[in-house]
Amino acid sequence: MLKRVGYILAMGSLLIALTACSAKPMAPTSDTVSSTNMNKGEAAPAFSLSNLAGESFKLADFQGKKVYVKYWASWCSICLAGLEELNTLAGEDTDFTVITIVAPGYKGEKSSSEFTEWFNRQPYEHLNVLLDEDGVWAKEFQVRAYPSSYYIGSDGVLVKSLPGHASNDQIKQTMKEMM
């Protein structure tokens, strides 16, 4: 019996040692979130993009505000099916900003001029569409599917990212849980 207890203790110690050795230490980097951030996560990619009218927008413009970002494509049927709902949300008085991003010339999307011409014929008056030429920021956001949602806290932290359609109720609930 005593031999068995010794064996269990030895195996347990070995397991703890192996687990500790396999963990990577976190070295501080410029990407590490400071202790002053309210939300958990890393800083969202600090994009700087233009909308369809040529006005420039930077993530820094929204400092102190929560931001919902939706990446989508004009060829994506799921994206198109959710635009009316998202347009409604963007027109509501909420405590967050709604931004949509399309990546002309990336993953089958139309050119900027073709997309702008197409979108201007659509009935979505509240959507602010930013153009991410050749998917530069899509790569930074690690967009893998359309549509994809990105929830950015008022401190600039990317709190959550989800592929697929998100309903307005889901978006509002997630934003309510963030700071």
N, C-alpha and C positions, 0 to 999 in steps of 0.2 A: 504494500500500500504506500509506504514512504517513498519507494522507488518511483511509483507511478506519479505521485504529487511532484516530485523533483523533475520528472520528464515533462509534465504539463507546464511547470514554471519555466523550464528551459525553453520550451517551444514558444511559450507566450513572450518571453524576453526576446527571442530571435525574431518573432513576428513584429514586435514593436520596433526593434532596431531596423529591420528591413523597410518598414513603412516610413520611418523617419528619414532613412537614406534616400528613398525614392521621391520625397517631396522636394520640389524646387523652391529655393528661397526667393522671396520677392525682393528684387533689387529696386530701389527707388528710381523712377524715370520721370521724364517730363510729362508722360501720359498718365501717371498715377494721380488719382483724384486726391486733392488736399482735404484735410480734416474740416475745412470750412464749407464743403459741399453738403447739401442737405439730402441729396438722393444718392443711392448706391449705384455704382457703375463708373464708366470712364467718360471722359469728355466726348461729346458728339463731334463728328467731323465739322470743322469750322468752314462751311461752304460759303461761297460768294458766287451768286448766279443772277442772271437777268430774267425778268418775266417776259411775257409775249409782247409787251409794249416797249421793251428795252430798258425798263427801270431796274436798277441794281438792288439786290437784296443780299445781306450777309446774315449768318446766324447771330452774329454779335448785335445786330439791329434789334433782336428780340430778348436781349439780356434782361433778366428779371421776370420774364413771361414764359409760361409753358408753351411748347410748340408740338403740334401733331404734324408729322411729315408723311405723306403717302407717295411712294414711287409707283408709277403706273405707265402703261403703254397704250397707244391708240389701237393696236391690233389685238389687245387682250380683252376677250369677251367678258371675263369676270370683272375686270377693271371698269369697262364701259357700263356694265350692269349696276355698279355701285356709285357712279358719278352723280346721279340725281340725288341720292341720299346724302352724299358728301357735300354737294352744293347746298343742300338744306342746312347741314351742320355749319358750314362756313358762313352762312347768313344769320345764324343765331348769335345771341349775346352770351358768350361763354367766357370762362376765365383762361382760355388758351387760344392760340392762333392756329389756323388750319392752313397748311401749305401743301401743294402738290408739286411733284417734280417728274418731268419727262426727260428722257435722254436721247435727243435726236442723233441719228447716226450710230446708235449702239443697240445691239441685240434686235435688229430688225425694225427699229423705229424710223419714221419718216425723217427727212431733213427738217431743219428748223423752219424754213419758209413753208414747206408743205404742211408741217404740223400746225403752224400758226394759222395758215389759211383754212385748214380743216377745222381747227378748234373754234375759230371765230364764227363759224356757222352753227356751233352747238349752243344750246340754251342755258349754259351754266354761268350765270352772271356773278356768282359769289366766289368762284374758284380762282385762286391765285396760282397760276401755273408757272413754275420756274423751269428754265431750260438748262439741262446739264449736258452740254455738248460732248459727244463721244463717251458719255458715261464716266467722266473723270471722278465725280463724287459718288456715283453709284458703286464704283469699285471701293471707295473709302467706306461707304456704308455697308459694303459687302452684300449688295442686293443680289439675291439668288433666284428670286421668283417675282412675278408681277401678279397682283399688286403686293406691296410690302409696306408695313406700317412701322413708323419710328416715333417713339415717345420721348421727348426731350424735356427735362425739368427746367424750372426757372433759373437754375444754377448752371445750365448748359450741359448737364450730364445726360447721356443717352441711357435712359432708364430701362427701356424695353424695345425689342424689335420682334415683329411677327410677320411671317409670310401669309398671304391669303387675304380674303376680304374681312374687314372688321366693320361691324354695324355701328351706327351712331351711338347706340346704348353701350356697346362694348368700349368704344373710344372714350365716351364721357366717364364711364366707370373707372377706366384705367387712369385717366387724367385726374380724377378726383382723389385717387390713391397716392398721387405724386405731389411733390412740393415744387 
